[in-house]
Amino acid sequence: MPGFARMSRYPQRRRHCAPAFVRFVVALVAVAACSSTEPMSVSMSPLDGAWTTRASGVAVLVTLTWTADSVTGAGTYTMLSNMLGCGGQGLSGSGTLIFRAARPQSQVSGVMRFDNGWSPPYTGQLVDSSRIEGAFGSVDAGSCPFPLFHGLVP
């Protein structure tokens, strides 16, 4: 009777394998259904990209990313003269910066953090898709005009 015991084991194994096989097929179908041959589209704002200026003795290039309520970016700066004239006396040479701002509609209000530690508040108005009429705030020098232009400085 060892043959009967052997035959009774195979149906049990098949019952255990069947659910695993079904789960595998369901997972395979789900993966196939979710995959696509088309690349995912990334929604970009027409305002995204390089913004530049040459003002108050410094040239800035910052790559900005715009959302409905914020503007963020990173870039570089180069001093064009020996003095900034906006309260950032420690700013010299060239380096990097980070820009973070809230964006309630066309207003821009945040901070530009330079790699030397100077972090002046920055406020401005998005005039159109190519210009922010902005300024640094300074306790020492008051408001210091610092417009940003989408693309190269005119």
C-alpha positions as semicolon CSV with decimal commas, in nm:
position;residue;x (nm);y (nm);z (nm)
1;M;0,000;0,000;0,000
2;P;0,286;0,241;-0,016
3;G;0,164;0,340;-0,366
4;F;-0,167;0,467;-0,224
5;A;0,009;0,687;0,028
6;R;0,225;0,821;-0,248
7;M;-0,071;0,900;-0,471
8;S;-0,252;1,081;-0,192
9;R;0,044;1,317;-0,143
10;Y;0,049;1,448;-0,500
11;P;-0,301;1,599;-0,494
12;Q;-0,208;1,780;-0,170
13;R;0,104;1,923;-0,330
14;R;-0,091;2,028;-0,634
15;R;-0,346;2,204;-0,415
16;H;-0,064;2,397;-0,244
17;C;0,110;2,478;-0,574
18;A;-0,205;2,593;-0,746
19;P;-0,262;2,900;-0,523
20;A;0,106;2,998;-0,555
21;F;0,086;2,961;-0,933
22;V;-0,236;3,165;-0,946
23;R;-0,077;3,438;-0,734
24;F;0,224;3,441;-0,968
25;V;0,004;3,473;-1,277
26;V;-0,206;3,749;-1,117
27;A;0,111;3,940;-1,020
28;L;0,254;3,896;-1,371
29;V;-0,067;4,027;-1,530
30;A;-0,073;4,323;-1,289
31;V;0,286;4,416;-1,372
32;A;0,219;4,385;-1,744
33;A;-0,095;4,597;-1,715
34;C;0,084;4,872;-1,521
35;S;0,387;4,892;-1,746
36;S;0,383;5,120;-2,045
37;T;0,601;5,167;-2,347
38;E;0,546;5,544;-2,334
39;P;0,779;5,750;-2,112
40;M;0,623;5,924;-1,815
41;S;0,560;6,290;-1,883
42;V;0,693;6,543;-1,636
43;S;0,486;6,856;-1,604
44;M;0,713;7,157;-1,631
45;S;0,619;7,517;-1,577
46;P;0,705;7,760;-1,856
47;L;0,884;7,956;-1,583
48;D;1,123;7,668;-1,503
49;G;1,484;7,709;-1,608
50;A;1,772;7,953;-1,591
51;W;1,718;8,299;-1,440
52;T;2,004;8,550;-1,443
53;T;2,100;8,902;-1,346
54;R;2,388;9,147;-1,321
55;A;2,299;9,392;-1,048
56;S;2,458;9,560;-0,747
57;G;2,803;9,435;-0,842
58;V;2,718;9,065;-0,868
59;A;2,620;8,831;-1,152
60;V;2,385;8,544;-1,069
61;L;2,269;8,238;-1,260
62;V;2,006;8,031;-1,078
63;T;1,799;7,742;-1,216
64;L;1,448;7,781;-1,076
65;T;1,163;7,532;-1,045
66;W;0,818;7,683;-1,008
67;T;0,509;7,527;-0,851
68;A;0,171;7,681;-0,776
69;D;0,288;7,800;-0,433
70;S;0,670;7,800;-0,429
71;V;0,990;7,869;-0,620
72;T;1,313;7,681;-0,548
73;G;1,650;7,660;-0,715
74;A;2,026;7,652;-0,700
75;G;2,293;7,836;-0,889
76;T;2,615;8,031;-0,892
77;Y;2,730;8,387;-0,839
78;T;3,033;8,592;-0,938
79;M;3,128;8,926;-0,787
80;L;3,181;9,188;-1,059
81;S;3,326;9,451;-0,828
82;N;3,489;9,463;-0,488
83;M;3,175;9,577;-0,308
84;L;2,820;9,447;-0,316
85;G;2,653;9,752;-0,166
86;C;2,357;9,553;-0,032
87;G;2,478;9,461;0,312
88;G;2,664;9,151;0,194
89;Q;3,011;9,285;0,258
90;G;3,146;8,932;0,315
91;L;3,046;8,821;-0,035
92;S;3,351;8,794;-0,260
93;G;3,484;8,597;-0,553
94;S;3,238;8,339;-0,680
95;G;3,045;8,048;-0,539
96;T;2,708;7,879;-0,507
97;L;2,366;7,981;-0,385
98;I;2,029;7,830;-0,299
99;F;1,699;8,007;-0,357
100;R;1,374;7,924;-0,173
101;A;1,058;8,131;-0,180
102;A;0,684;8,118;-0,131
103;R;0,477;8,219;-0,427
104;P;0,135;8,355;-0,344
105;Q;0,020;8,425;-0,702
106;S;0,266;8,663;-0,868
107;Q;0,446;8,760;-0,545
108;V;0,780;8,596;-0,463
109;S;0,900;8,608;-0,104
110;G;1,189;8,406;0,035
111;V;1,563;8,395;0,083
112;M;1,875;8,362;-0,130
113;R;2,143;8,173;0,067
114;F;2,499;8,226;-0,049
115;D;2,772;7,972;0,030
116;N;2,956;8,218;0,256
117;G;2,658;8,230;0,495
118;W;2,500;8,555;0,378
119;S;2,124;8,491;0,348
120;P;1,936;8,808;0,259
121;P;1,558;8,805;0,233
122;Y;1,439;8,834;-0,127
123;T;1,102;8,973;-0,230
124;G;0,968;9,048;-0,572
125;Q;0,686;9,059;-0,820
126;L;0,664;8,828;-1,122
127;V;0,599;9,096;-1,384
128;D;0,569;8,854;-1,675
129;S;0,717;8,518;-1,776
130;S;1,057;8,677;-1,830
131;R;1,113;8,907;-1,531
132;I;1,095;8,927;-1,152
133;E;1,123;9,281;-1,020
134;G;1,290;9,181;-0,696
135;A;1,511;9,316;-0,423
136;F;1,723;9,203;-0,133
137;G;1,622;9,332;0,207
138;S;1,904;9,466;0,419
139;V;1,905;9,614;0,767
140;D;2,213;9,820;0,674
141;A;2,132;9,929;0,319
142;G;1,752;9,902;0,304
143;S;1,601;9,757;-0,011
144;C;1,857;9,668;-0,276
145;P;1,714;9,617;-0,629
146;F;1,795;9,273;-0,764
147;P;1,579;9,180;-1,066
148;L;1,595;8,832;-1,218
149;F;1,547;8,762;-1,589
150;H;1,434;8,432;-1,741
151;G;1,720;8,326;-1,966
152;L;2,019;8,546;-2,032
153;V;2,045;8,895;-1,887
154;P;1,923;9,149;-2,145
